[in-house]
């Protein structure tokens, strides 16, 4: 339970930073990256692959909206 509490605290801190400095990045993108990393702490390749997919999806969506 403590691990999840720490995760929630981390997400809260990151949300504050995102809101203040990077409001153009959706909160859900940060949340997905953090959870992918947290859930795959012992599987670095899986964590990296999941994070790359999340970021690529975000960038593709942003490019589609601009074009």
PyMOL Python script that loads the backbone (N, CA, C, O; Angstrom):
from pymol import cmd

cmd.read_pdbstr("""\
ATOM      1  N   UNK A   1       0.817  -1.202   0.000  1.00  0.00           N
ATOM      2  CA  UNK A   1       0.000   0.000   0.000  1.00  0.00           C
ATOM      3  C   UNK A   1       0.857   1.261   0.000  1.00  0.00           C
ATOM      4  O   UNK A   1       0.505   2.256  -0.633  1.00  0.00           O
ATOM      5  N   UNK A   2       1.973   1.218   0.704  1.00  0.00           N
ATOM      6  CA  UNK A   2       2.847   2.382   0.768  1.00  0.00           C
ATOM      7  C   UNK A   2       3.392   2.742  -0.612  1.00  0.00           C
ATOM      8  O   UNK A   2       3.548   3.919  -0.935  1.00  0.00           O
ATOM      9  N   UNK A   3       3.680   1.725  -1.422  1.00  0.00           N
ATOM     10  CA  UNK A   3       4.171   1.980  -2.767  1.00  0.00           C
ATOM     11  C   UNK A   3       3.174   2.769  -3.590  1.00  0.00           C
ATOM     12  O   UNK A   3       3.538   3.692  -4.318  1.00  0.00           O
ATOM     13  N   UNK A   4       1.914   2.395  -3.467  1.00  0.00           N
ATOM     14  CA  UNK A   4       0.868   3.097  -4.217  1.00  0.00           C
ATOM     15  C   UNK A   4       0.703   4.524  -3.703  1.00  0.00           C
ATOM     16  O   UNK A   4       0.445   5.446  -4.477  1.00  0.00           O
ATOM     17  N   UNK A   5       0.854   4.695  -2.392  1.00  0.00           N
ATOM     18  CA  UNK A   5       0.779   6.024  -1.804  1.00  0.00           C
ATOM     19  C   UNK A   5       1.907   6.901  -2.337  1.00  0.00           C
ATOM     20  O   UNK A   5       1.695   8.069  -2.663  1.00  0.00           O
ATOM     21  N   UNK A   6       3.117   6.327  -2.424  1.00  0.00           N
ATOM     22  CA  UNK A   6       4.252   7.066  -2.983  1.00  0.00           C
ATOM     23  C   UNK A   6       3.997   7.416  -4.442  1.00  0.00           C
ATOM     24  O   UNK A   6       4.343   8.508  -4.894  1.00  0.00           O
ATOM     25  N   UNK A   7       3.392   6.489  -5.176  1.00  0.00           N
ATOM     26  CA  UNK A   7       3.067   6.749  -6.576  1.00  0.00           C
ATOM     27  C   UNK A   7       2.078   7.898  -6.695  1.00  0.00           C
ATOM     28  O   UNK A   7       2.238   8.773  -7.545  1.00  0.00           O
ATOM     29  N   UNK A   8       1.066   7.899  -5.854  1.00  0.00           N
ATOM     30  CA  UNK A   8       0.079   8.982  -5.872  1.00  0.00           C
ATOM     31  C   UNK A   8       0.723  10.329  -5.542  1.00  0.00           C
ATOM     32  O   UNK A   8       0.389  11.349  -6.145  1.00  0.00           O
ATOM     33  N   UNK A   9       1.649  10.323  -4.581  1.00  0.00           N
ATOM     34  CA  UNK A   9       2.356  11.562  -4.232  1.00  0.00           C
ATOM     35  C   UNK A   9       3.195  12.044  -5.414  1.00  0.00           C
ATOM     36  O   UNK A   9       3.205  13.234  -5.730  1.00  0.00           O
ATOM     37  N   UNK A  10       3.891  11.124  -6.057  1.00  0.00           N
ATOM     38  CA  UNK A  10       4.702  11.475  -7.228  1.00  0.00           C
ATOM     39  C   UNK A  10       3.826  12.056  -8.331  1.00  0.00           C
ATOM     40  O   UNK A  10       4.176  13.069  -8.938  1.00  0.00           O
ATOM     41  N   UNK A  11       2.696  11.420  -8.589  1.00  0.00           N
ATOM     42  CA  UNK A  11       1.784  11.923  -9.629  1.00  0.00           C
ATOM     43  C   UNK A  11       1.282  13.321  -9.290  1.00  0.00           C
ATOM     44  O   UNK A  11       1.151  14.166 -10.176  1.00  0.00           O
ATOM     45  N   UNK A  12       0.999  13.570  -8.014  1.00  0.00           N
ATOM     46  CA  UNK A  12       0.552  14.904  -7.600  1.00  0.00           C
ATOM     47  C   UNK A  12       1.626  15.959  -7.844  1.00  0.00           C
ATOM     48  O   UNK A  12       1.334  17.049  -8.336  1.00  0.00           O
ATOM     49  N   UNK A  13       2.869  15.631  -7.498  1.00  0.00           N
ATOM     50  CA  UNK A  13       3.974  16.572  -7.702  1.00  0.00           C
ATOM     51  C   UNK A  13       4.184  16.835  -9.191  1.00  0.00           C
ATOM     52  O   UNK A  13       4.327  17.982  -9.615  1.00  0.00           O
ATOM     53  N   UNK A  14       4.199  15.765  -9.973  1.00  0.00           N
ATOM     54  CA  UNK A  14       4.389  15.928 -11.413  1.00  0.00           C
ATOM     55  C   UNK A  14       3.251  16.714 -12.050  1.00  0.00           C
ATOM     56  O   UNK A  14       3.473  17.479 -12.988  1.00  0.00           O
ATOM     57  N   UNK A  15       2.043  16.530 -11.551  1.00  0.00           N
ATOM     58  CA  UNK A  15       0.909  17.285 -12.086  1.00  0.00           C
ATOM     59  C   UNK A  15       1.079  18.773 -11.812  1.00  0.00           C
ATOM     60  O   UNK A  15       0.766  19.601 -12.668  1.00  0.00           O
ATOM     61  N   UNK A  16       1.569  19.115 -10.634  1.00  0.00           N
ATOM     62  CA  UNK A  16       1.821  20.523 -10.330  1.00  0.00           C
ATOM     63  C   UNK A  16       2.853  21.130 -11.271  1.00  0.00           C
ATOM     64  O   UNK A  16       2.682  22.249 -11.753  1.00  0.00           O
ATOM     65  N   UNK A  17       3.919  20.390 -11.527  1.00  0.00           N
ATOM     66  CA  UNK A  17       4.959  20.861 -12.445  1.00  0.00           C
ATOM     67  C   UNK A  17       4.405  20.975 -13.863  1.00  0.00           C
ATOM     68  O   UNK A  17       4.643  21.965 -14.555  1.00  0.00           O
ATOM     69  N   UNK A  18       3.666  19.955 -14.287  1.00  0.00           N
ATOM     70  CA  UNK A  18       3.086  19.966 -15.631  1.00  0.00           C
ATOM     71  C   UNK A  18       2.161  21.164 -15.819  1.00  0.00           C
ATOM     72  O   UNK A  18       2.246  21.886 -16.812  1.00  0.00           O
ATOM     73  N   UNK A  19       1.288  21.356 -14.854  1.00  0.00           N
ATOM     74  CA  UNK A  19       0.309  22.442 -14.930  1.00  0.00           C
ATOM     75  C   UNK A  19       1.003  23.803 -15.012  1.00  0.00           C
ATOM     76  O   UNK A  19       0.568  24.685 -15.753  1.00  0.00           O
ATOM     77  N   UNK A  20       2.085  23.965 -14.245  1.00  0.00           N
ATOM     78  CA  UNK A  20       2.777  25.256 -14.190  1.00  0.00           C
ATOM     79  C   UNK A  20       3.677  25.498 -15.403  1.00  0.00           C
ATOM     80  O   UNK A  20       3.678  26.591 -15.968  1.00  0.00           O
ATOM     81  N   UNK A  21       4.437  24.482 -15.799  1.00  0.00           N
ATOM     82  CA  UNK A  21       5.457  24.696 -16.816  1.00  0.00           C
ATOM     83  C   UNK A  21       5.140  24.104 -18.187  1.00  0.00           C
ATOM     84  O   UNK A  21       5.651  24.583 -19.199  1.00  0.00           O
ATOM     85  N   UNK A  22       4.305  23.073 -18.230  1.00  0.00           N
ATOM     86  CA  UNK A  22       4.050  22.365 -19.492  1.00  0.00           C
ATOM     87  C   UNK A  22       2.553  22.108 -19.693  1.00  0.00           C
ATOM     88  O   UNK A  22       2.146  20.963 -19.889  1.00  0.00           O
ATOM     89  N   UNK A  23       1.745  23.144 -19.646  1.00  0.00           N
ATOM     90  CA  UNK A  23       0.290  22.932 -19.738  1.00  0.00           C
ATOM     91  C   UNK A  23      -0.160  22.356 -21.081  1.00  0.00           C
ATOM     92  O   UNK A  23      -1.270  21.834 -21.188  1.00  0.00           O
ATOM     93  N   UNK A  24       0.685  22.446 -22.097  1.00  0.00           N
ATOM     94  CA  UNK A  24       0.338  21.914 -23.415  1.00  0.00           C
ATOM     95  C   UNK A  24       0.439  20.390 -23.470  1.00  0.00           C
ATOM     96  O   UNK A  24      -0.044  19.771 -24.418  1.00  0.00           O
ATOM     97  N   UNK A  25       1.059  19.787 -22.467  1.00  0.00           N
ATOM     98  CA  UNK A  25       1.140  18.325 -22.408  1.00  0.00           C
ATOM     99  C   UNK A  25      -0.021  17.834 -21.547  1.00  0.00           C
ATOM    100  O   UNK A  25      -0.153  18.250 -20.396  1.00  0.00           O
ATOM    101  N   UNK A  26      -0.856  16.961 -22.085  1.00  0.00           N
ATOM    102  CA  UNK A  26      -2.003  16.468 -21.308  1.00  0.00           C
ATOM    103  C   UNK A  26      -1.557  15.703 -20.057  1.00  0.00           C
ATOM    104  O   UNK A  26      -0.582  14.953 -20.084  1.00  0.00           O
ATOM    105  N   UNK A  27      -2.279  15.908 -18.985  1.00  0.00           N
ATOM    106  CA  UNK A  27      -1.974  15.226 -17.723  1.00  0.00           C
ATOM    107  C   UNK A  27      -1.986  13.715 -17.901  1.00  0.00           C
ATOM    108  O   UNK A  27      -1.212  13.008 -17.255  1.00  0.00           O
ATOM    109  N   UNK A  28      -2.849  13.218 -18.763  1.00  0.00           N
ATOM    110  CA  UNK A  28      -2.977  11.772 -18.954  1.00  0.00           C
ATOM    111  C   UNK A  28      -1.704  11.170 -19.552  1.00  0.00           C
ATOM    112  O   UNK A  28      -1.376  10.019 -19.265  1.00  0.00           O
ATOM    113  N   UNK A  29      -0.998  11.918 -20.362  1.00  0.00           N
ATOM    114  CA  UNK A  29       0.256  11.418 -20.943  1.00  0.00           C
ATOM    115  C   UNK A  29       1.279  11.189 -19.831  1.00  0.00           C
ATOM    116  O   UNK A  29       1.920  10.140 -19.777  1.00  0.00           O
ATOM    117  N   UNK A  30       1.428  12.165 -18.954  1.00  0.00           N
ATOM    118  CA  UNK A  30       2.365  12.025 -17.834  1.00  0.00           C
ATOM    119  C   UNK A  30       1.954  10.865 -16.941  1.00  0.00           C
ATOM    120  O   UNK A  30       2.788  10.060 -16.524  1.00  0.00           O
ATOM    121  N   UNK A  31       0.677  10.790 -16.656  1.00  0.00           N
ATOM    122  CA  UNK A  31       0.163   9.722 -15.786  1.00  0.00           C
ATOM    123  C   UNK A  31       0.454   8.348 -16.396  1.00  0.00           C
ATOM    124  O   UNK A  31       0.897   7.441 -15.691  1.00  0.00           O
ATOM    125  N   UNK A  32       0.211   8.189 -17.676  1.00  0.00           N
ATOM    126  CA  UNK A  32       0.453   6.905 -18.342  1.00  0.00           C
ATOM    127  C   UNK A  32       1.927   6.522 -18.301  1.00  0.00           C
ATOM    128  O   UNK A  32       2.264   5.362 -18.065  1.00  0.00           O
ATOM    129  N   UNK A  33       2.809   7.502 -18.531  1.00  0.00           N
ATOM    130  CA  UNK A  33       4.252   7.230 -18.508  1.00  0.00           C
ATOM    131  C   UNK A  33       4.684   6.789 -17.108  1.00  0.00           C
ATOM    132  O   UNK A  33       5.401   5.800 -16.955  1.00  0.00           O
ATOM    133  N   UNK A  34       4.248   7.519 -16.106  1.00  0.00           N
ATOM    134  CA  UNK A  34       4.639   7.193 -14.729  1.00  0.00           C
ATOM    135  C   UNK A  34       4.139   5.807 -14.345  1.00  0.00           C
ATOM    136  O   UNK A  34       4.878   5.028 -13.744  1.00  0.00           O
ATOM    137  N   UNK A  35       2.915   5.498 -14.678  1.00  0.00           N
ATOM    138  CA  UNK A  35       2.363   4.189 -14.322  1.00  0.00           C
ATOM    139  C   UNK A  35       3.060   3.074 -15.102  1.00  0.00           C
ATOM    140  O   UNK A  35       3.312   2.002 -14.552  1.00  0.00           O
ATOM    141  N   UNK A  36       3.372   3.314 -16.366  1.00  0.00           N
ATOM    142  CA  UNK A  36       4.100   2.306 -17.153  1.00  0.00           C
ATOM    143  C   UNK A  36       5.459   2.025 -16.532  1.00  0.00           C
ATOM    144  O   UNK A  36       5.885   0.873 -16.449  1.00  0.00           O
ATOM    145  N   UNK A  37       6.128   3.067 -16.102  1.00  0.00           N
ATOM    146  CA  UNK A  37       7.433   2.890 -15.460  1.00  0.00           C
ATOM    147  C   UNK A  37       7.292   2.189 -14.111  1.00  0.00           C
ATOM    148  O   UNK A  37       8.068   1.289 -13.791  1.00  0.00           O
ATOM    149  N   UNK A  38       6.316   2.596 -13.335  1.00  0.00           N
ATOM    150  CA  UNK A  38       6.092   2.003 -12.007  1.00  0.00           C
ATOM    151  C   UNK A  38       5.727   0.524 -12.112  1.00  0.00           C
ATOM    152  O   UNK A  38       6.275  -0.312 -11.393  1.00  0.00           O
ATOM    153  N   UNK A  39       4.806   0.213 -13.006  1.00  0.00           N
ATOM    154  CA  UNK A  39       4.334  -1.169 -13.134  1.00  0.00           C
ATOM    155  C   UNK A  39       5.397  -2.109 -13.696  1.00  0.00           C
ATOM    156  O   UNK A  39       5.296  -3.326 -13.538  1.00  0.00           O
ATOM    157  N   UNK A  40       6.400  -1.558 -14.343  1.00  0.00           N
ATOM    158  CA  UNK A  40       7.423  -2.391 -14.998  1.00  0.00           C
ATOM    159  C   UNK A  40       8.825  -2.099 -14.463  1.00  0.00           C
ATOM    160  O   UNK A  40       9.800  -2.154 -15.212  1.00  0.00           O
ATOM    161  N   UNK A  41       8.922  -1.794 -13.190  1.00  0.00           N
ATOM    162  CA  UNK A  41      10.212  -1.460 -12.591  1.00  0.00           C
ATOM    163  C   UNK A  41      11.254  -2.557 -12.797  1.00  0.00           C
ATOM    164  O   UNK A  41      12.436  -2.274 -12.991  1.00  0.00           O
ATOM    165  N   UNK A  42      10.815  -3.786 -12.753  1.00  0.00           N
ATOM    166  CA  UNK A  42      11.734  -4.917 -12.883  1.00  0.00           C
ATOM    167  C   UNK A  42      11.860  -5.416 -14.316  1.00  0.00           C
ATOM    168  O   UNK A  42      12.581  -6.376 -14.588  1.00  0.00           O
ATOM    169  N   UNK A  43      11.157  -4.762 -15.220  1.00  0.00           N
ATOM    170  CA  UNK A  43      11.186  -5.138 -16.643  1.00  0.00           C
ATOM    171  C   UNK A  43      11.478  -3.879 -17.453  1.00  0.00           C
ATOM    172  O   UNK A  43      10.582  -3.291 -18.059  1.00  0.00           O
ATOM    173  N   UNK A  44      12.744  -3.478 -17.453  1.00  0.00           N
ATOM    174  CA  UNK A  44      13.119  -2.200 -18.057  1.00  0.00           C
ATOM    175  C   UNK A  44      12.786  -2.111 -19.538  1.00  0.00           C
ATOM    176  O   UNK A  44      12.363  -1.057 -20.014  1.00  0.00           O
ATOM    177  N   UNK A  45      12.969  -3.195 -20.269  1.00  0.00           N
ATOM    178  CA  UNK A  45      12.661  -3.159 -21.701  1.00  0.00           C
ATOM    179  C   UNK A  45      11.168  -2.956 -21.925  1.00  0.00           C
ATOM    180  O   UNK A  45      10.772  -2.200 -22.812  1.00  0.00           O
ATOM    181  N   UNK A  46      10.344  -3.618 -21.137  1.00  0.00           N
ATOM    182  CA  UNK A  46       8.890  -3.453 -21.236  1.00  0.00           C
ATOM    183  C   UNK A  46       8.512  -2.016 -20.882  1.00  0.00           C
ATOM    184  O   UNK A  46       7.676  -1.409 -21.551  1.00  0.00           O
ATOM    185  N   UNK A  47       9.123  -1.476 -19.837  1.00  0.00           N
ATOM    186  CA  UNK A  47       8.836  -0.101 -19.423  1.00  0.00           C
ATOM    187  C   UNK A  47       9.217   0.884 -20.522  1.00  0.00           C
ATOM    188  O   UNK A  47       8.465   1.809 -20.828  1.00  0.00           O
ATOM    189  N   UNK A  48      10.392   0.677 -21.112  1.00  0.00           N
ATOM    190  CA  UNK A  48      10.861   1.567 -22.174  1.00  0.00           C
ATOM    191  C   UNK A  48       9.948   1.483 -23.395  1.00  0.00           C
ATOM    192  O   UNK A  48       9.604   2.503 -23.993  1.00  0.00           O
ATOM    193  N   UNK A  49       9.563   0.271 -23.759  1.00  0.00           N
ATOM    194  CA  UNK A  49       8.689   0.091 -24.918  1.00  0.00           C
ATOM    195  C   UNK A  49       7.333   0.756 -24.688  1.00  0.00           C
ATOM    196  O   UNK A  49       6.812   1.440 -25.569  1.00  0.00           O
ATOM    197  N   UNK A  50       6.772   0.551 -23.511  1.00  0.00           N
ATOM    198  CA  UNK A  50       5.472   1.152 -23.191  1.00  0.00           C
ATOM    199  C   UNK A  50       5.564   2.674 -23.200  1.00  0.00           C
ATOM    200  O   UNK A  50       4.674   3.351 -23.714  1.00  0.00           O
ATOM    201  N   UNK A  51       6.630   3.204 -22.637  1.00  0.00           N
ATOM    202  CA  UNK A  51       6.812   4.657 -22.603  1.00  0.00           C
ATOM    203  C   UNK A  51       6.973   5.218 -24.012  1.00  0.00           C
ATOM    204  O   UNK A  51       6.392   6.252 -24.341  1.00  0.00           O
ATOM    205  N   UNK A  52       7.755   4.545 -24.835  1.00  0.00           N
ATOM    206  CA  UNK A  52       7.914   4.990 -26.228  1.00  0.00           C
ATOM    207  C   UNK A  52       6.579   5.010 -26.960  1.00  0.00           C
ATOM    208  O   UNK A  52       6.306   5.934 -27.725  1.00  0.00           O
ATOM    209  N   UNK A  53       5.758   4.012 -26.735  1.00  0.00           N
ATOM    210  CA  UNK A  53       4.436   3.958 -27.382  1.00  0.00           C
ATOM    211  C   UNK A  53       3.557   5.112 -26.922  1.00  0.00           C
ATOM    212  O   UNK A  53       2.862   5.725 -27.733  1.00  0.00           O
ATOM    213  N   UNK A  54       3.582   5.410 -25.637  1.00  0.00           N
ATOM    214  CA  UNK A  54       2.769   6.510 -25.099  1.00  0.00           C
ATOM    215  C   UNK A  54       3.209   7.837 -25.711  1.00  0.00           C
ATOM    216  O   UNK A  54       2.378   8.638 -26.139  1.00  0.00           O
ATOM    217  N   UNK A  55       4.513   8.063 -25.749  1.00  0.00           N
ATOM    218  CA  UNK A  55       5.038   9.317 -26.292  1.00  0.00           C
ATOM    219  C   UNK A  55       4.774   9.402 -27.796  1.00  0.00           C
ATOM    220  O   UNK A  55       4.369  10.452 -28.296  1.00  0.00           O
ATOM    221  N   UNK A  56       4.998   8.318 -28.506  1.00  0.00           N
ATOM    222  CA  UNK A  56       4.725   8.323 -29.953  1.00  0.00           C
ATOM    223  C   UNK A  56       3.259   8.586 -30.251  1.00  0.00           C
ATOM    224  O   UNK A  56       2.942   9.340 -31.170  1.00  0.00           O
ATOM    225  N   UNK A  57       2.361   7.977 -29.490  1.00  0.00           N
ATOM    226  CA  UNK A  57       0.928   8.228 -29.680  1.00  0.00           C
ATOM    227  C   UNK A  57       0.607   9.702 -29.472  1.00  0.00           C
ATOM    228  O   UNK A  57      -0.134  10.300 -30.252  1.00  0.00           O
ATOM    229  N   UNK A  58       1.169  10.283 -28.416  1.00  0.00           N
ATOM    230  CA  UNK A  58       0.944  11.699 -28.135  1.00  0.00           C
ATOM    231  C   UNK A  58       1.461  12.571 -29.279  1.00  0.00           C
ATOM    232  O   UNK A  58       0.763  13.473 -29.743  1.00  0.00           O
ATOM    233  N   UNK A  59       2.686  12.297 -29.731  1.00  0.00           N
ATOM    234  CA  UNK A  59       3.273  13.101 -30.807  1.00  0.00           C
ATOM    235  C   UNK A  59       2.511  12.942 -32.124  1.00  0.00           C
ATOM    236  O   UNK A  59       2.309  13.919 -32.846  1.00  0.00           O
ATOM    237  N   UNK A  60       2.093  11.731 -32.434  1.00  0.00           N
ATOM    238  CA  UNK A  60       1.310  11.511 -33.659  1.00  0.00           C
ATOM    239  C   UNK A  60      -0.021  12.244 -33.596  1.00  0.00           C
ATOM    240  O   UNK A  60      -0.458  12.830 -34.586  1.00  0.00           O
ATOM    241  N   UNK A  61      -0.657  12.212 -32.451  1.00  0.00           N
ATOM    242  CA  UNK A  61      -1.925  12.922 -32.293  1.00  0.00           C
ATOM    243  C   UNK A  61      -1.720  14.433 -32.421  1.00  0.00           C
ATOM    244  O   UNK A  61      -2.514  15.121 -33.062  1.00  0.00           O
ATOM    245  N   UNK A  62      -0.658  14.938 -31.813  1.00  0.00           N
ATOM    246  CA  UNK A  62      -0.368  16.374 -31.893  1.00  0.00           C
ATOM    247  C   UNK A  62      -0.075  16.786 -33.328  1.00  0.00           C
ATOM    248  O   UNK A  62      -0.530  17.838 -33.779  1.00  0.00           O
ATOM    249  N   UNK A  63       0.680  15.967 -34.044  1.00  0.00           N
ATOM    250  CA  UNK A  63       0.992  16.271 -35.452  1.00  0.00           C
ATOM    251  C   UNK A  63      -0.266  16.244 -36.306  1.00  0.00           C
ATOM    252  O   UNK A  63      -0.436  17.078 -37.194  1.00  0.00           O
ATOM    253  N   UNK A  64      -1.144  15.292 -36.041  1.00  0.00           N
ATOM    254  CA  UNK A  64      -2.390  15.189 -36.802  1.00  0.00           C
ATOM    255  C   UNK A  64      -3.274  16.419 -36.573  1.00  0.00           C
ATOM    256  O   UNK A  64      -3.945  16.887 -37.494  1.00  0.00           O
ATOM    257  N   UNK A  65      -3.271  16.930 -35.361  1.00  0.00           N
ATOM    258  CA  UNK A  65      -4.086  18.099 -35.048  1.00  0.00           C
ATOM    259  C   UNK A  65      -3.531  19.365 -35.711  1.00  0.00           C
ATOM    260  O   UNK A  65      -4.285  20.275 -36.058  1.00  0.00           O
ATOM    261  N   UNK A  66      -2.222  19.411 -35.880  1.00  0.00           N
ATOM    262  CA  UNK A  66      -1.611  20.573 -36.531  1.00  0.00           C
ATOM    263  C   UNK A  66      -1.805  20.546 -38.047  1.00  0.00           C
ATOM    264  O   UNK A  66      -1.912  21.584 -38.699  1.00  0.00           O
ATOM    265  N   UNK A  67      -1.846  19.315 -38.590  1.00  0.00           N
ATOM    266  CA  UNK A  67      -1.898  19.180 -40.046  1.00  0.00           C
ATOM    267  C   UNK A  67      -3.240  19.212 -40.610  1.00  0.00           C
ATOM    268  O   UNK A  67      -3.401  19.107 -41.826  1.00  0.00           O
TER     269      UNK A  67
END
""", "prot")
cmd.dss("prot")
cmd.show_as("cartoon", "prot")
cmd.util.cbc("prot")
cmd.orient("prot")
